[in-house]
Amino acid sequence: KNLPRMYFNLHLRRNARRLVPFLDPFVTIDIVSKSGWRSDQSFDSRAYWELKAYLTKECSRDSLEFCAEGAAAGEGRGLLLSLREGQEVTDQFQGVTVWWLLVPSPRGSSNEDPFLRLMFPQRHQRLILDEYLPHAGRIGRDNMLVTIDIVKESRTTRTEELKSNDAFKEVKAYLSAVCSRAPGVLDLRADGAVRDDSFLLSLRKGQEVSDLFRDVTLWWLSVPGSLSSSKGSLRLMFPQCHRGLVLDEYLPHVRREGRKIMLGTRRQRLYTNKRERSFGPIYYLLISHFHVCMSRVLHARSDEVWNHVEFEHPATFDTLAMHPAKKRRIMEDLDTFCRNKDYYRRIGKPWKRGYLLYGPPGTGKSTMIAAMANHLKYDIYDIELTSVKSNSALRKLLVETTPKSIIVMEDIDCSLDDFTSQRGNRQGRRVKKIKSSCSDSDSDDYSSKVTLSGLLNFVDDVLSAQSGERIVVLTTNFPGKLDPALIRCGRMDMHVEMSYCSFEAFKMLARNYLDVEAHPLFARVEELLQVVHITPADVAEGLLPSQPNVPGSDLGVEACLGRLIEELNKKGPRAETQGQS
Ligand SMILES: Nc1ncnc2c1ncn2[C@@H]1O[C@H](COP(=O)(O)OP(=O)(O)OP(=O)(O)O)[C@@H](O)[C@H]1O
């Protein structure tokens, strides 16, 4: 009985559906990936990529099937989910339903990319064209991926040569920390053991890791280098809507943290300037014949103006024997300098500080420099001025120094052209202690043409123009001989006298060398130190225990103190005038 009614209903519904397009027809818009009047002049259609990014964001809520893209093919997991070819999704806008379809490109078409097809009822045409599409474009734009490549090497503006990029090193160090806490990243490289007991983790080529910053997920990808371009890069990817956050906050944060990690794990270095060699006429003849290739060789060599070794001097402010108040003042001065980057910027002063250390030989000037470097974890650049042939060579040396370094010029009174009378007898003695392991320091030619005015210029101009903090230390045995311009306040901000051994300094040396705080013989030593001038170096020599394996034994201590008292008696009060010329 119901059969005719059922048949009638079905028939009615089917025909009614056929009628709908006539009553309420659909509009179809195809958005292609390339546009242009001619096929050979096509260019990427911005609308296509924006709408694709929009669909990625909006449709990922309900859809169950996706295509994952974002990073270039084969370069990792990617960030953006997108529709599969032939897949259809719906979207709602102000109560209106629209259909999106990713249509494969027709066979034989010049454009191989699929295109996006939008369908909606014609009666909503104005709403869709005037409001929905601009709205979708805006959201899509915000979700398009921005990529930033931090390259391993960059070109210097001065010489246009490739130079390692500091930002790359900092990002790599930062990512090392990210990698070590990312549970999903299972294959890591542990390269560059920077301390005896630690490794720097890094991504393998093509590997990705995500990082979370203020609730925003960002992705890093290690991009291999190519023959034509650089040695590779680290690629940062993030949605466009976070551009401000990434550029203004995240990247500076990455560099800051990376620098901290590098500082905590790196080894300090001691740099010494390479000796410049003079060339004879045959060399110049060769140059004229093989100009192009030789100039390349020379150019490659010209950047290597420094030799370096790892800096492992054990001296610290704890082991440095000097009056405690004076020592504290120097340490506070160094700490204040390091902390006050913003202050220096605010008052328009370059972030550098000069220290003049003066005093007789053996009073601890070199030891003080090593203690400063160890305290601040800075590198040392030791400039042997007598091997620097010209003012321009000195400029190059200073330009190549890095931030967080102490630039040292020892025995400055004997090193400049303006002090020629002194040079011969002082050379050879000066570069001895903290860089004894460096092979390139032997020197037999003292024909430096660095002038005082050149030095003043560079300490002021070159170092002031560089970014990052630098400390300049000059040492001398004869402060009275130095040109006042060189040591005036602003160039040498702090003058530190390294004096003969006081009783306070002696007690520190006794504690370090003999492990004793007090002893009956101390009273005699104190008496003698009031009238005898002896350097800490000589005291240290006297205190070296005769039985090094038993530093605390009474016999050892007694014998050492006795030997020192003998030495002091031998020197006698007349020693007061020595070394003070
Ligand atoms: N104040 C000090 N505290 C601890 N050790 C010292 C001190 N002064 C000197 N010494 C010891 O004496 C040795 C020589 O000292 P140092 O080379 O620092 O003196 P200097 O003033 O730089 O001498 P020069 O003017 O000859 O270069 C050091 O290796 C160190 O062991």
The ligand as an SDF file (V2000), in Angstrom:
LIG
                    3D

 31 33  0  0  0  0  0  0  0  0999 V2000
  101.6170   39.2990   41.9820 N   0  0  0  0  0  0  0  0  0  0  0  0
  101.9180   38.0080   41.7350 C   0  0  0  0  0  0  0  0  0  0  0  0
  101.1320   37.0480   42.2060 N   0  0  0  0  0  0  0  0  0  0  0  0
  101.4100   35.7550   41.9660 C   0  0  0  0  0  0  0  0  0  0  0  0
  102.4840   35.3480   41.2770 N   0  0  0  0  0  0  0  0  0  0  0  0
  103.3060   36.2740   40.7960 C   0  0  0  0  0  0  0  0  0  0  0  0
  103.0540   37.6460   41.0050 C   0  0  0  0  0  0  0  0  0  0  0  0
  104.0380   38.3450   40.3930 N   0  0  0  0  0  0  0  0  0  0  0  0
  104.8480   37.4610   39.8470 C   0  0  0  0  0  0  0  0  0  0  0  0
  104.4190   36.2150   40.0680 N   0  0  0  0  0  0  0  0  0  0  0  0
  105.0910   34.9850   39.6420 C   0  0  0  0  0  0  0  0  0  0  0  0
  106.2590   35.3840   38.9500 O   0  0  0  0  0  0  0  0  0  0  0  0
  106.2660   34.9490   37.6050 C   0  0  0  0  0  0  0  0  0  0  0  0
  106.6330   36.1380   36.7260 C   0  0  0  0  0  0  0  0  0  0  0  0
  105.6390   37.1460   36.8460 O   0  0  0  0  0  0  0  0  0  0  0  0
  105.0770   38.0220   35.6250 P   0  0  0  0  0  0  0  0  0  0  0  0
  105.6220   37.4810   34.3840 O   0  0  0  0  0  0  0  0  0  0  0  0
  103.6180   38.1280   35.7340 O   0  0  0  0  0  0  0  0  0  0  0  0
  105.7390   39.4210   35.9090 O   0  0  0  0  0  0  0  0  0  0  0  0
  105.7900   40.6870   34.9540 P   0  0  0  0  0  0  0  0  0  0  0  0
  105.5430   41.8700   35.8280 O   0  0  0  0  0  0  0  0  0  0  0  0
  104.8980   40.5040   33.8050 O   0  0  0  0  0  0  0  0  0  0  0  0
  107.2820   40.6980   34.4730 O   0  0  0  0  0  0  0  0  0  0  0  0
  107.9080   41.3930   33.1590 P   0  0  0  0  0  0  0  0  0  0  0  0
  107.8130   42.8750   33.3270 O   0  0  0  0  0  0  0  0  0  0  0  0
  109.2810   40.9020   33.1740 O   0  0  0  0  0  0  0  0  0  0  0  0
  107.1270   40.9070   31.9950 O   0  0  0  0  0  0  0  0  0  0  0  0
  104.8850   34.4690   37.3110 C   0  0  0  0  0  0  0  0  0  0  0  0
  104.9420   33.2950   36.5700 O   0  0  0  0  0  0  0  0  0  0  0  0
  104.2580   34.2150   38.6520 C   0  0  0  0  0  0  0  0  0  0  0  0
  104.4020   32.8630   38.9970 O   0  0  0  0  0  0  0  0  0  0  0  0
  1  2  1  0
  2  3  1  0
  2  7  2  0
  3  4  2  0
  4  5  1  0
  5  6  2  0
  6  7  1  0
  6 10  1  0
  7  8  1  0
  8  9  2  0
  9 10  1  0
 10 11  1  0
 11 12  1  0
 11 30  1  0
 12 13  1  0
 13 14  1  0
 13 28  1  0
 14 15  1  0
 15 16  1  0
 16 17  2  0
 16 18  1  0
 16 19  1  0
 19 20  1  0
 20 21  2  0
 20 22  1  0
 20 23  1  0
 23 24  1  0
 24 25  2  0
 24 26  1  0
 24 27  1  0
 28 29  1  0
 28 30  1  0
 30 31  1  0
M  END
$$$$
